[in-house]
Amino acid sequence: MKRSLGTCYYPEHWPEEIWTQDAKRMADMGLSWVRIGEFSWAKLEPSPGQLQWDWLDRAIDVLGRHGLRVVLGTPTATPPRWMADRYPDMFAVDADGHPRGFGSRRHYCFSHRGYFAESQRITRLMAERYGANPHVAAWQTDNEYGCHDTTLSYSEAARVAFRDWLRDRFDGDISALNAAWGNVFWSMDYRDFSDIGLPNLTVTEPNPAHVLAFKRFSSDLVVAFNRAQVEIIKQFSDAPISHNYMGRITDFDHFKLGEDLEIATWDSYPLGFLEDRVGATPQEQRAYARQGDPDFQALHHDLYRAVGRGRWWVMEQQPGPVNWAPYNPAPLPGMVRLWSWEAFAHGAEAVCYFRWRQAPFAQEQMHAGLLRPDSEEAPAAAEARQVAEEIQTAPMVQPAQAPVALLFDYDADWAWSTQPHGAGLSYFGLVLDHYKALRRAGLSIDILPATAREFGGYDLILAPGLMHMPEDLKAALADCEGDVLYGPRTGARDAHFNIPTAPLPPALPGLDVIVSRVESLRPDMPVPLAVGGAATRYLEELEGDAEVLLCTAAGAPVVMRNGEQIYCGGWLDAEALDRLIAQVGAAAGLTMRRLPDGVRTRRTATEEFWFNHTAAPVETEVGLLPAAGVVRRALEAGE
């Protein structure tokens, strides 16, 4: 697979006299791709109908003449001020009933039909003009759907659209909705779909079935918004279409949205993410402040390889300090190179650095780029140049199926966020903990959607926290050849958020286990396990005749097994989870190794990559790994 580098460029930010110099410097640095246009609507259409394409024509031409391929972004993430005057009700409304305002980005409601039409109009105009342009080699729709908490909107437009969505979902039968949601509780029955409001501003918590339905509806809106742009672009261009997802943004279904795209991309900011969304302890944040969490980026690489059905990029790679995290340190020397090679090891086609030149103005003026504001090179430029030279001579990365599969389900994330049952509990956090344990054991992982039904070739499949499991998924996992690790909370609800009662969860074929009671635990009251480690935060009481693999110090079962089916009834700490992965992995025939702290590996068909995410050299079986070091080892026959 060919690898390449790129950058994100904003010609509208800079005097046209330096565009040619910028393009030459990009090409000389070894960059191939340049993303432009995604925030340019006001420059393209400063007044309604007053279109000014000439500057973009020239920018694309300058880049193309220097051998650079353009990723052209539709500008719908930044509707201009006149749009707000035309549609003053186009803004999203937060859960407290406050409308968002103009003055930043992503200031629109997905339900607003007027803005939906405007987004189609500007997309069509752009696609008509540039669809056949030989320099436009790929497209990007919008920018970072869901970023800044912008998927859910409690506007009047959303209320109307939600009612229509429910009416269609329940075939116009309001009694069916009342029964599915359990509205007999607290006299919440509706007489008509027009009675249904949005699940906010209630006196106490709203019905969880209502909340989950609203999250599913909101996700469908994002998918429809994106699909409308894709369908238009495809009328005028054969170039692949992408969208750049953001780290740990889970409030719409990326798999469904990705079905309409050729390439999945994501925006990787390891240091910013460590500070504001990884969920790391203060000690971990301090230890990895200049390197980023060893697993968070890799999980997203594997996730978007699945979303893109094998085709994925990093569209925005952090090159230096960012501006938006609670703390914004500079990367350790070598980390920009490590992050780039880690992406390639996980199958990326391209890594694009954000941004080309640091802006001296507006909200992101403290966000570093490959160049400083004075156009001198920033430290990351040398590392990008080094990677560009290395990928010209290094062997091509040959993808291979991993031995372990991990199911990821956006619907499960919505269910957990609707009813976490304990402060700080989240589906994403549970999945990340399992992924970390697998990586600490030296394993490579494939992430699969919960719609997968074929699991051939996987020795171990993990399905933690899938709160609702369709019966055909249960059957497919029960019939697969690999071992399957479920729980906690797997199969705990039906499709409308009711607890199954006949039998009780998890109701998995061939697994004689039921969950008789659940509790969430205070952070200061972990339940020790007999073999070491503890169940923390969430614990289920398990009954049944399945074999007990792990139990509490008091003898209560925590992990139980029938044949290849395994259920874990607790959120395990790192020590206990490492022990569980070692035990079930060995039984599944996996080859594992205990890696030093901060060291991770990734295996392809022909080689094994070693990455040192620590700030000090580490001795490993492949030799001394320097701080922020990368080693590639060719696999021998039979490995």
C-alpha positions as CSV (number, residue, x, y, z in Angstrom):
1,M,0.0,0.0,0.0
2,K,1.4,3.4,-1.0
3,R,1.9,5.9,1.8
4,S,2.0,9.7,1.5
5,L,2.1,12.8,3.6
6,G,0.1,16.0,3.4
7,T,-1.0,19.2,5.2
8,C,-4.0,21.4,5.7
9,Y,-3.7,24.8,4.1
10,Y,-5.8,28.0,4.1
11,P,-4.8,30.1,1.1
12,E,-7.5,32.6,2.0
13,H,-5.5,33.4,5.2
14,W,-2.4,34.4,3.3
15,P,-1.3,37.0,0.6
16,E,-1.6,35.4,-2.8
17,E,2.0,36.4,-3.4
18,I,3.3,33.6,-1.2
19,W,1.1,30.8,-2.5
20,T,3.6,29.7,-5.0
21,Q,6.4,29.7,-2.5
22,D,4.3,27.7,0.0
23,A,3.4,25.2,-2.7
24,K,7.1,24.7,-3.6
25,R,8.1,24.3,0.0
26,M,5.4,21.7,0.5
27,A,6.6,19.7,-2.4
28,D,10.2,20.1,-1.4
29,M,9.3,18.8,2.1
30,G,7.9,15.6,0.5
31,L,4.2,16.4,1.0
32,S,1.7,15.1,-1.6
33,W,-1.7,16.1,-0.4
34,V,-3.2,19.5,0.6
35,R,-6.6,19.9,2.1
36,I,-8.2,23.3,1.5
37,G,-11.6,25.0,1.4
38,E,-13.5,23.5,4.4
39,F,-13.9,26.9,6.2
40,S,-14.1,29.2,3.2
41,W,-17.8,29.8,2.6
42,A,-17.8,33.5,3.5
43,K,-14.8,34.0,1.2
44,L,-16.6,32.1,-1.6
45,E,-19.9,33.8,-1.1
46,P,-19.5,37.0,0.8
47,S,-23.2,38.0,0.1
48,P,-26.1,35.8,-1.0
49,G,-25.5,34.7,-4.6
50,Q,-22.3,36.8,-5.0
51,L,-20.0,33.9,-5.8
52,Q,-16.2,34.5,-5.9
53,W,-14.5,31.4,-7.1
54,D,-11.5,33.1,-8.8
55,W,-9.2,33.0,-5.8
56,L,-9.9,29.3,-5.2
57,D,-9.4,28.6,-8.9
58,R,-5.9,30.1,-8.7
59,A,-5.1,28.4,-5.4
60,I,-5.9,24.9,-6.8
61,D,-3.9,25.7,-9.9
62,V,-0.8,26.8,-7.9
63,L,-0.9,23.7,-5.8
64,G,-1.5,21.4,-8.8
65,R,1.3,22.9,-10.8
66,H,3.7,21.9,-8.0
67,G,2.6,18.3,-8.2
68,L,0.3,18.5,-5.1
69,R,-3.0,16.8,-5.0
70,V,-5.9,18.7,-3.5
71,V,-8.5,17.4,-1.0
72,L,-11.3,19.9,-1.4
73,G,-13.6,20.4,1.6
74,T,-17.2,21.5,1.4
75,P,-17.5,24.6,3.5
76,T,-20.7,23.8,5.4
77,A,-19.1,23.7,8.9
78,T,-18.9,27.5,8.8
79,P,-22.1,29.1,7.4
80,P,-21.5,32.9,6.9
81,R,-23.1,35.6,8.9
82,W,-25.6,36.5,6.2
83,M,-26.9,32.9,6.5
84,A,-27.8,33.5,10.1
85,D,-29.7,36.6,9.1
86,R,-31.6,34.6,6.5
87,Y,-32.4,31.8,8.9
88,P,-32.2,33.1,12.5
89,D,-33.6,29.8,13.8
90,M,-30.9,27.7,12.1
91,F,-28.8,27.5,15.2
92,A,-28.6,24.4,17.3
93,V,-30.2,24.6,20.8
94,D,-28.5,23.1,23.8
95,A,-30.2,20.8,26.4
96,D,-30.9,23.9,28.6
97,G,-32.8,25.5,25.8
98,H,-30.1,28.1,24.9
99,P,-29.5,28.6,21.2
100,R,-25.9,28.6,19.9
101,G,-24.7,31.8,18.3
102,F,-22.6,33.1,15.4
103,G,-18.9,33.7,15.9
104,S,-17.1,30.3,15.7
105,R,-18.0,27.2,13.7
106,R,-20.4,24.3,13.5
107,H,-23.3,26.7,14.4
108,Y,-26.1,24.9,12.7
109,C,-28.9,22.5,13.5
110,F,-29.0,19.3,11.4
111,S,-32.8,19.4,11.5
112,H,-33.1,22.8,9.9
113,R,-34.5,22.3,6.4
114,G,-33.5,25.7,5.2
115,Y,-29.9,25.2,6.1
116,F,-30.0,21.7,4.8
117,A,-31.0,23.1,1.4
118,E,-28.3,25.8,1.5
119,S,-25.7,23.1,2.3
120,Q,-26.8,21.2,-0.8
121,R,-26.7,24.4,-2.9
122,I,-23.1,25.3,-2.1
123,T,-22.0,21.7,-2.4
124,R,-23.5,21.5,-5.9
125,L,-21.9,24.8,-7.0
126,M,-18.5,23.6,-5.7
127,A,-18.9,20.1,-7.3
128,E,-20.0,21.5,-10.6
129,R,-17.0,23.8,-10.8
130,Y,-14.3,21.5,-9.5
131,G,-15.6,18.0,-10.1
132,A,-13.6,17.5,-13.3
133,N,-10.5,19.5,-12.1
134,P,-7.5,17.2,-12.5
135,H,-5.9,18.6,-9.3
136,V,-8.8,17.8,-7.1
137,A,-8.0,14.2,-6.2
138,A,-10.3,13.8,-3.2
139,W,-13.1,15.5,-1.3
140,Q,-14.0,16.0,2.3
141,T,-17.6,16.7,3.4
142,D,-18.0,19.4,6.0
143,N,-15.6,19.2,9.0
144,E,-15.6,17.1,12.2
145,Y,-19.3,16.4,12.6
146,G,-20.3,16.4,16.2
147,C,-17.3,18.4,17.4
148,H,-18.1,21.0,20.1
149,D,-21.1,19.0,21.2
150,T,-23.1,19.8,18.1
151,T,-24.9,16.6,17.1
152,L,-27.8,16.9,19.6
153,S,-30.0,19.9,19.1
154,Y,-33.2,20.7,21.0
155,S,-34.6,23.2,18.5
156,E,-38.2,23.5,17.3
157,A,-37.0,22.0,13.9
158,A,-35.6,19.0,15.8
159,R,-38.9,18.6,17.7
160,V,-40.9,18.4,14.5
161,A,-38.5,16.1,12.7
162,F,-38.2,13.8,15.8
163,R,-42.0,13.3,15.8
164,D,-42.0,12.4,12.1
165,W,-39.1,10.0,12.7
166,L,-40.9,8.3,15.5
167,R,-44.2,8.1,13.5
168,D,-42.3,6.4,10.8
169,R,-40.4,4.1,13.2
170,F,-43.6,2.9,14.9
171,D,-45.8,2.8,11.7
172,G,-48.0,5.5,13.1
173,D,-49.1,3.4,16.1
174,I,-48.8,5.5,19.2
175,S,-49.9,2.6,21.4
176,A,-46.9,0.6,20.1
177,L,-44.6,3.5,21.2
178,N,-46.2,3.7,24.6
179,A,-45.7,0.0,25.1
180,A,-42.1,-0.1,23.9
181,W,-41.1,2.9,26.0
182,G,-43.0,1.7,29.1
183,N,-44.9,5.0,29.3
184,V,-47.4,3.5,31.8
185,F,-44.7,4.4,34.3
186,W,-45.3,7.9,35.8
187,S,-48.4,8.4,33.5
188,M,-46.2,9.3,30.5
189,D,-48.6,7.8,27.9
190,Y,-49.1,9.9,24.7
191,R,-52.3,10.1,22.7
192,D,-50.7,11.2,19.5
193,F,-47.2,11.6,18.1
194,S,-47.8,15.4,18.1
195,D,-47.8,15.2,21.9
196,I,-44.1,14.0,22.1
197,G,-41.5,16.6,23.0
198,L,-37.8,16.4,23.3
199,P,-36.1,14.7,26.2
200,N,-34.8,17.9,27.9
201,L,-36.1,20.4,30.5
202,T,-37.9,17.7,32.4
203,V,-38.3,18.0,36.2
204,T,-36.1,15.0,36.8
205,E,-34.5,12.5,34.4
206,P,-36.5,11.7,31.2
207,N,-37.5,8.2,30.2
208,P,-34.3,6.5,29.0
209,A,-36.1,4.9,26.1
210,H,-37.1,8.5,25.0
211,V,-33.5,9.7,25.3
212,L,-32.1,6.7,23.4
213,A,-34.6,7.2,20.6
214,F,-33.6,10.9,20.3
215,K,-29.9,10.0,20.1
216,R,-30.7,7.5,17.3
217,F,-32.8,10.1,15.5
218,S,-30.0,12.7,15.8
219,S,-27.4,10.2,14.4
220,D,-29.7,9.5,11.4
221,L,-29.9,13.3,10.8
222,V,-26.1,13.5,10.5
223,V,-26.0,10.5,8.2
224,A,-28.7,12.1,6.0
225,F,-26.9,15.5,5.9
226,N,-23.7,13.9,4.8
227,R,-25.3,11.6,2.3
228,A,-27.0,14.6,0.6
229,Q,-23.5,16.1,-0.1
230,V,-22.0,12.8,-1.2
231,E,-24.8,12.2,-3.7
232,I,-24.3,15.6,-5.2
233,I,-20.5,15.3,-5.4
234,K,-20.7,11.9,-7.1
235,Q,-22.7,13.5,-10.0
236,F,-19.7,15.6,-11.0
237,S,-16.6,13.8,-9.7
238,D,-15.1,10.3,-9.6
239,A,-12.6,11.3,-6.9
240,P,-13.0,9.5,-3.5
241,I,-15.0,11.3,-0.8
242,S,-14.0,11.4,2.9
243,H,-15.0,12.9,6.2
244,N,-12.7,13.8,9.0
245,Y,-14.0,12.3,12.3
246,M,-12.8,13.6,15.6
247,G,-11.3,11.6,18.5
248,R,-13.9,10.2,21.0
249,I,-16.8,11.9,19.3
250,T,-19.4,9.1,19.5
251,D,-22.8,10.7,19.3
252,F,-23.5,9.7,15.7
253,D,-22.8,6.4,14.0
254,H,-19.6,6.6,12.1
255,F,-20.1,3.2,10.5
256,K,-23.4,4.2,9.0
257,L,-22.1,7.5,7.8
258,G,-19.0,5.8,6.4
259,E,-21.1,3.5,4.2
260,D,-21.5,6.4,1.8
261,L,-17.8,7.3,1.7
262,E,-14.7,5.8,0.1
263,I,-12.3,6.9,2.8
264,A,-12.5,7.4,6.5
265,T,-10.2,10.0,8.0
266,W,-9.8,11.2,11.6
267,D,-8.0,14.1,13.4
268,S,-5.3,12.9,15.7
269,Y,-4.2,15.2,18.5
270,P,-2.4,12.9,21.0
271,L,-1.3,15.6,23.6
272,G,-4.6,17.5,23.5
273,F,-6.6,14.3,23.8
274,L,-4.5,13.1,26.8
275,E,-5.6,16.2,28.7
276,D,-9.3,16.4,27.8
277,R,-10.8,13.0,26.8
278,V,-8.6,10.0,27.3
279,G,-9.7,9.6,30.9
280,A,-6.1,9.2,32.1
281,T,-5.0,9.6,35.8
282,P,-3.0,12.6,36.7
283,Q,0.1,10.3,37.0
284,E,-0.5,9.1,33.5
285,Q,-1.0,12.6,32.2
286,R,2.3,13.6,33.7
287,A,4.2,10.6,32.4
288,Y,2.9,10.9,28.8
289,A,2.4,14.7,28.7
290,R,4.7,15.1,25.7
291,Q,4.0,11.8,24.0
292,G,0.3,11.1,24.3
293,D,-1.5,8.0,25.6
294,P,0.1,4.9,24.2
295,D,-3.2,3.4,23.0
296,F,-5.8,6.1,22.4
297,Q,-4.5,7.0,18.9
298,A,-4.0,3.3,17.9
299,L,-7.6,2.5,18.9
300,H,-8.9,5.2,16.6
301,H,-6.6,4.0,13.8
302,D,-8.1,0.6,14.1
303,L,-11.6,2.0,14.4
304,Y,-11.4,4.1,11.3
305,R,-9.7,1.3,9.3
306,A,-13.0,-0.5,10.0
307,V,-15.2,2.5,9.3
308,G,-13.4,3.0,6.0
309,R,-13.5,-0.7,5.1
310,G,-9.7,-0.7,4.9
311,R,-9.2,2.8,3.5
312,W,-8.3,5.5,6.0
313,W,-6.1,8.5,6.6
314,V,-5.1,10.8,9.4
315,M,-6.4,14.1,8.0
316,E,-5.1,16.3,10.8
317,Q,-2.0,15.2,12.7
318,Q,-0.8,17.3,15.7
319,P,2.6,18.7,14.8
320,G,3.2,20.8,18.0
321,P,1.3,22.5,20.9
322,V,-2.4,22.9,20.3
323,N,-4.6,25.7,21.7
324,W,-7.7,24.0,23.0
325,A,-6.7,21.6,25.8
326,P,-6.5,22.5,29.5
327,Y,-2.7,22.3,29.1
328,N,-0.8,22.4,25.8
329,P,2.8,21.1,26.0
330,A,5.1,20.6,23.1
331,P,5.7,17.1,21.8
332,L,8.9,15.2,22.8
333,P,11.4,15.3,19.9
334,G,10.7,12.3,17.7
335,M,7.0,12.0,18.5
336,V,5.7,13.6,15.3
337,R,7.7,10.9,13.5
338,L,6.4,8.2,15.8
339,W,2.8,9.3,15.4
340,S,3.2,9.2,11.6
341,W,4.7,5.8,11.5
342,E,2.2,4.4,14.0
343,A,-0.6,5.5,11.6
344,F,1.2,3.8,8.7
345,A,1.7,0.6,10.7
346,H,-2.1,0.5,11.3
347,G,-2.8,0.8,7.6
348,A,-3.1,4.6,6.9
349,E,-2.8,5.6,3.3
350,A,-1.9,9.2,4.2
351,V,-0.9,11.4,7.2
352,C,-1.6,15.1,6.9
353,Y,-0.3,17.6,9.4
354,F,-2.4,20.4,10.8
355,R,-1.6,22.9,9.8
356,W,0.9,24.3,7.2
357,R,1.5,27.6,8.9
358,Q,0.5,28.8,12.4
359,A,-2.1,31.5,12.1
360,P,-1.3,34.8,13.8
361,F,-4.9,35.7,14.3
362,A,-8.3,34.4,15.6
363,Q,-9.2,31.3,17.7
364,E,-6.3,29.0,16.7
365,Q,-3.4,31.5,16.8
366,M,-1.8,29.3,19.5
367,H,-2.1,26.2,17.4
368,A,1.3,25.2,16.0
369,G,1.9,24.2,12.4
370,L,4.8,23.0,10.3
371,L,5.8,26.6,9.9
372,R,5.8,29.4,12.5
373,P,3.7,32.5,11.9
374,D,6.8,34.2,10.4
375,S,7.1,31.3,7.8
376,E,10.2,29.9,9.4
377,E,10.1,26.1,10.0
378,A,8.7,24.9,13.3
379,P,10.4,21.8,14.9
380,A,7.8,19.4,13.3
381,A,8.9,20.3,9.8
382,A,12.2,18.4,10.1
383,E,10.4,15.3,11.4
384,A,7.9,15.5,8.6
385,R,10.7,15.7,6.1
386,Q,12.4,12.7,7.7
387,V,9.2,10.6,7.4
388,A,8.8,11.7,3.8
389,E,12.3,10.5,3.0
390,E,11.8,7.2,4.9
391,I,8.6,6.2,3.2
392,Q,10.3,6.5,-0.2
393,T,12.7,3.7,0.6
394,A,10.9,1.7,3.3
395,P,9.1,-1.5,2.3
396,M,5.4,-1.1,1.7
397,V,3.2,-2.0,4.7
398,Q,1.3,-5.2,3.9
399,P,-2.0,-5.4,5.9
400,A,-2.9,-8.6,7.7
401,Q,-6.0,-9.7,9.7
402,A,-5.3,-9.5,13.4
403,P,-5.8,-12.5,15.7
404,V,-8.2,-10.5,17.9
405,A,-11.4,-8.7,17.1
406,L,-13.0,-6.1,19.3
407,L,-16.6,-5.1,18.5
408,F,-17.5,-1.4,18.7
409,D,-21.0,-0.1,18.7
410,Y,-22.1,3.5,18.7
411,D,-25.6,2.6,19.8
412,A,-24.1,1.0,22.9
413,D,-22.3,4.2,23.7
414,W,-25.6,6.1,23.5
415,A,-27.2,3.5,25.8
416,W,-24.4,3.9,28.4
417,S,-24.5,7.7,28.3
418,T,-28.2,7.5,28.7
419,Q,-27.9,5.4,31.8
420,P,-24.3,5.2,33.0
421,H,-25.6,3.9,36.5
422,G,-22.4,5.4,38.1
423,A,-20.5,8.6,37.8
424,G,-17.9,8.5,35.1
425,L,-19.0,5.2,33.6
426,S,-18.9,5.1,29.8
427,Y,-19.0,2.5,27.1
428,F,-16.0,4.1,25.3
429,G,-14.0,4.0,28.6
430,L,-14.8,0.3,29.0
431,V,-13.8,-0.5,25.4
432,L,-10.6,1.5,25.8
433,D,-9.6,-0.4,28.9
434,H,-10.0,-3.7,27.1
435,Y,-8.1,-2.4,24.1
436,K,-5.3,-1.3,26.4
437,A,-5.1,-4.7,28.0
438,L,-4.8,-6.4,24.7
439,R,-2.0,-4.0,23.6
440,R,-0.1,-4.5,26.9
441,A,-0.1,-8.2,26.0
442,G,1.6,-7.4,22.6
443,L,-1.5,-8.2,20.5
444,S,-2.7,-6.5,17.3
445,I,-6.4,-5.9,17.1
446,D,-9.1,-5.4,14.4
447,I,-12.1,-3.4,15.4
448,L,-15.4,-4.6,13.9
449,P,-18.9,-3.0,13.8
450,A,-21.7,-4.6,15.8
451,T,-23.3,-5.3,12.4
452,A,-20.6,-7.9,11.7
453,R,-21.7,-11.5,11.4
454,E,-18.6,-13.2,10.0
455,F,-15.8,-13.8,12.5
456,G,-13.6,-16.3,10.6
457,G,-9.9,-16.3,11.4
458,Y,-10.2,-14.6,14.8
459,D,-9.0,-16.6,17.7
460,L,-10.6,-14.2,20.3
461,I,-13.5,-11.8,19.9
462,L,-14.4,-9.3,22.6
463,A,-17.8,-7.7,22.9
464,P,-17.7,-5.7,26.1
465,G,-20.6,-3.5,27.1
466,L,-22.9,-4.1,24.1
467,M,-26.0,-3.2,26.0
468,H,-28.4,-4.4,23.2
469,M,-27.4,-7.4,21.2
470,P,-29.7,-8.5,18.3
471,E,-30.4,-12.2,18.4
472,D,-28.6,-12.9,15.1
473,L,-25.4,-11.3,16.5
474,K,-25.7,-13.6,19.5
475,A,-26.1,-16.6,17.3
476,A,-23.2,-15.6,15.0
477,L,-20.9,-15.2,18.0
478,A,-22.1,-18.5,19.5
479,D,-21.4,-20.3,16.2
480,C,-18.0,-18.8,15.5
481,E,-14.8,-20.8,15.9
482,G,-13.0,-18.3,18.1
483,D,-13.5,-17.7,21.8
484,V,-15.8,-14.8,22.8
485,L,-15.5,-12.6,25.8
486,Y,-18.6,-10.6,26.7
487,G,-19.6,-8.2,29.5
488,P,-20.1,-6.4,31.6
489,R,-23.6,-5.2,30.6
490,T,-23.7,-7.2,27.4
491,G,-27.3,-7.9,26.4
492,A,-28.6,-5.9,29.4
493,R,-31.4,-4.1,27.4
494,D,-33.7,-4.8,24.5
495,A,-33.9,-2.4,21.5
496,H,-36.1,0.0,23.5
497,F,-34.1,0.0,26.7
498,N,-36.2,-2.5,28.7
499,I,-34.5,-5.2,30.8
500,P,-35.2,-8.6,29.3
501,T,-36.9,-10.8,31.9
502,A,-37.3,-14.3,30.2
503,P,-34.5,-15.0,30.7
504,L,-32.6,-12.3,32.5
505,P,-29.5,-10.9,30.8
506,P,-27.2,-11.6,29.2
507,A,-29.3,-14.5,27.6
508,L,-26.4,-15.7,25.4
509,P,-26.7,-19.1,23.6
510,G,-24.8,-21.9,25.3
511,L,-23.8,-19.8,28.3
512,D,-25.3,-20.8,31.6
513,V,-25.0,-17.4,33.2
514,I,-27.6,-14.8,34.4
515,V,-27.1,-11.4,35.9
516,S,-29.2,-11.4,39.1
517,R,-28.2,-7.9,40.4
518,V,-25.9,-5.0,39.5
519,E,-24.2,-2.3,41.5
520,S,-22.0,0.6,40.7
521,L,-19.1,1.1,43.1
522,R,-17.5,4.2,44.6
523,P,-14.0,4.8,43.3
524,D,-12.7,4.2,46.9
525,M,-14.5,0.8,47.3
526,P,-13.0,-1.7,44.8
527,V,-13.9,-5.3,45.3
528,P,-10.7,-7.4,45.4
529,L,-10.4,-10.6,43.4
530,A,-9.1,-13.8,44.8
531,V,-6.1,-13.9,42.4
532,G,-5.2,-10.2,42.6
533,G,-6.6,-7.0,41.1
534,A,-10.1,-5.8,41.6
535,A,-13.5,-5.1,40.2
536,T,-14.0,-1.4,40.2
537,R,-16.8,1.0,39.4
538,Y,-19.4,-1.6,38.2
539,L,-20.1,-5.2,39.4
540,E,-22.8,-7.7,38.6
541,E,-23.9,-10.7,40.7
542,L,-23.7,-13.8,38.5
543,E,-25.6,-17.0,38.8
544,G,-25.5,-20.2,36.8
545,D,-23.6,-23.5,36.3
546,A,-20.9,-22.2,34.0
547,E,-17.3,-22.7,35.1
548,V,-15.9,-19.9,37.3
549,L,-12.7,-18.4,35.9
550,L,-12.3,-15.5,38.3
551,C,-14.0,-14.7,41.6
552,T,-13.9,-12.1,44.3
553,A,-11.9,-12.7,47.4
554,A,-15.2,-13.6,49.1
555,G,-15.8,-16.3,46.5
556,A,-18.5,-14.6,44.3
557,P,-18.1,-15.4,40.6
558,V,-16.9,-12.5,38.3
559,V,-15.9,-14.3,35.1
560,M,-17.7,-17.5,34.0
561,R,-17.3,-19.8,31.0
562,N,-19.1,-22.5,29.0
563,G,-16.8,-23.8,26.2
564,E,-15.8,-20.9,24.0
565,Q,-18.3,-18.5,25.5
566,I,-17.0,-16.3,28.4
567,Y,-18.8,-13.7,30.4
568,C,-17.2,-11.0,32.6
569,G,-19.5,-9.4,35.2
570,G,-17.4,-6.5,36.3
571,W,-15.4,-3.5,35.2
572,L,-11.9,-4.8,36.1
573,D,-8.9,-2.8,37.0
574,A,-5.7,-3.0,34.9
575,E,-4.2,-5.8,36.9
576,A,-7.3,-8.0,36.8
577,L,-7.9,-7.3,33.2
578,D,-4.4,-8.2,32.3
579,R,-4.8,-11.4,34.1
580,L,-8.1,-12.2,32.4
581,I,-6.6,-11.4,28.9
582,A,-3.6,-13.6,29.7
583,Q,-5.9,-16.5,30.7
584,V,-8.5,-16.3,27.9
585,G,-5.8,-15.5,25.4
586,A,-3.7,-18.5,26.3
587,A,-6.8,-20.7,26.0
588,A,-7.5,-19.3,22.6
589,G,-4.0,-20.1,21.4
590,L,-2.7,-16.5,21.2
591,T,1.0,-15.7,21.3
592,M,1.4,-13.0,23.9
593,R,4.2,-11.1,25.6
594,R,4.1,-8.7,28.5
595,L,5.5,-5.4,27.1
596,P,7.4,-2.8,29.1
597,D,5.3,0.2,30.2
598,G,4.7,2.6,27.3
599,V,6.0,0.2,24.6
600,R,3.6,-1.1,22.0
601,T,3.8,-3.3,18.9
602,R,1.8,-3.6,15.7
603,R,2.2,-6.6,13.4
604,T,1.5,-6.6,9.6
605,A,1.8,-9.4,7.1
606,T,5.5,-9.0,6.7
607,E,6.9,-7.0,9.7
608,E,6.5,-6.0,13.3
609,F,6.6,-2.4,14.4
610,W,7.8,-1.4,17.9
611,F,7.0,2.0,19.4
612,N,8.4,3.6,22.6
613,H,5.9,6.1,23.9
614,T,8.0,6.9,26.9
615,A,10.5,9.7,27.5
616,A,13.4,7.4,28.2
617,P,15.1,4.5,26.4
618,V,13.6,1.1,27.0
619,E,15.3,-2.3,26.6
620,T,13.2,-4.7,24.6
621,E,13.6,-8.0,22.8
622,V,14.5,-6.1,19.6
623,G,17.1,-4.1,21.4
624,L,17.2,-0.7,23.0
625,L,14.3,1.5,21.9
626,P,15.2,5.2,22.3
627,A,12.7,7.7,23.7
628,A,10.0,8.3,21.1
629,G,11.7,5.5,19.1
630,V,10.4,3.3,16.2
631,V,11.8,0.0,15.2
632,R,10.7,-2.2,12.3
633,R,11.5,-5.9,12.4
634,A,11.0,-8.1,9.4
635,L,9.0,-11.3,10.2
636,E,10.6,-14.6,9.5
637,A,8.9,-17.4,7.7
638,G,6.2,-19.0,9.9
639,E,5.9,-16.1,12.4
